[in-house]
Amino acid sequence: MPKTELDEIDRRLLVSLQEDARLTTEQLGLKAGLSASPCARRVRNLEAAGIIKGYVAVVDQAKVGLPISVFVSIKLERQREEELDRFSAAVTRWPEIVDCYLMTGQRDYLLRVVVKDLPAYEAFLKQKLTRLEGVASIESSFALGQIKQSTVLPMT
């Protein structure tokens, strides 16, 4: 069974990989104070334990023609398991939804929807969200600007 308790070296590896996942094993080892072989072994263990879930390229959404972020609050008619499951299954199929959280408080879900323009969001809203059975209300808030975006977790 792979270890899941993180020591200081694991934390340094994770911080370094979050900042730049393209580091070579040698470069990563230098940052963590390890030679290449133990560094590679530790990274494999972190992957096997599910701590490292994958590697991605962070893409600038505006530069690929998707400048609009809409935060959408959803309230369901009922919060029974089958309604929650139905909603979750639907939203995981739609690529426009890049983040979805089950929430406490006044609303049941908070979504971040990314689209190219207002007509695209209107189409998404009319053709997808409003057609979901069990949705009681939808509130949309448009982001005017992004102050901070990070994929780096605070590991300290």
N, C-alpha and C positions, 0 to 999 in steps of 0.2 A: 504494500500500500504506500503510495507516494506521500511524503510529508506535507502537511498543510500549515504547520506553525512556521511563521516567518522569522528569521534572524536578521541581523543587521546587513549581512551580505546579500540576502535575498531582497531586502528592501532597496539596497543600492542598485541591484540589477533591475528591479522593477521601475525605479525612478528613471534610470538611464534608458531603458527600453521604451518607456512612455514618452520620453523626450525625443528619442530617435530610434525607431525599431530597425533601422537599416545598419546599425553598428555591426561590425564584424565581431566574431567571438573574441578575437584578440583585443579589439578596442573596448568591448564590454568588460572583459576580464580586467583590463587596466583600470577602468573606472571603479570596479568593485574590489580590486586588490587580489585578483585570482589569475592563475595561468589559464590558457585556453581550454584545456581538457576539463578541469573542475568547473569552469564557468559554463561550458556546454552542458555538462551533467546537471548542474543546478537549474539551468533554463529548461531542460527537458523535464525535470521534476516539477517545476512550476507549471509547465504546460500539462503534464499528466494529471496534476492535482486540480486542473481547471482554473487556476489562479490567472494564468495567461490564457485568455479565451481565443485569441487570434491576433492577426496583424493586418492593419489596413493603411491605406493612404488617406490622409485628411484632405478633402477637396474643397476649394473655395466655391461655395454655392453660387455666388454672384457671377463669378468668372465662367461658370458653365451654364449660365442662362436661367438660374433659379434664385433670383434675388429676394423673393418674398417669403418671409416666415410668418405664419399665422398660429397663434396659440388658441386652441379651441377647448373650451370647457364643456363637458357633456354630462348631463344628468339623465339617468335612466328612470323609467317608470317604476321599476322594482329592482332591488338589489339581490335577487335570488341567484343562486349559483348558475342556473341554466342561462339566465339573461346575461350575466357577467361573462360566461364562457362564449356565448353567441357573439357578443360585442367584441371580445378579444380575438376571436377567430376571424371576424370580418376585417378588423383594422390591421391585423398582421399581413393580410393579402394586399393592402394598398400601399404602393411605393411612395406616395405623396406624404404619408405619415412616417416621419423619421424618428419620433419619440412618442411613447404612450405610457402614461403612468396611471395606475389605479390610486385614487386619492381618498383622503378623509375630508370631512367638511361638507360644504354646500354642494359640491359637484362630485361626480363619481370618477370621471376621467379627465386628464389633462393631456392634450395632444400637441405636438408641434408638427405643422403641415408646411411643406416647402413646395412652392409653385413658381411659375415664370411670371405670372401677372394676375391682376384681379379677375379677369374673365376665366382664367384657369381655376382659380379658387372657387368662383361661383359655380362652375361646372362640377368640380369635385363635391361641393356642398350639395348641389341639387341631385346629382347622379349617384352619389354614394352615401354620404352621411345622413341626409334626410330620408333616405329609403330604408334605413336600418330599423327593423322592428324593435320596439321597446325603448326608443329614445324619446325622452320627455322634453328636453330642451337642449339647445346648442347656443353657445355664446362664443363669438370670435373676437380676438384682439390682435391687431396687426402690429408687428414689431417695426418701430421707426428706425432703429439702429441697433447694432450689436456692440455692447460695451466690452464683454469678455466672452471668450469661448475657450474651453480647455478640455482636453481628453486626459490630462494628467491628474491622477488622484493624489490627495495630500497624504503621502505615505509616512510623514514624520510624526 
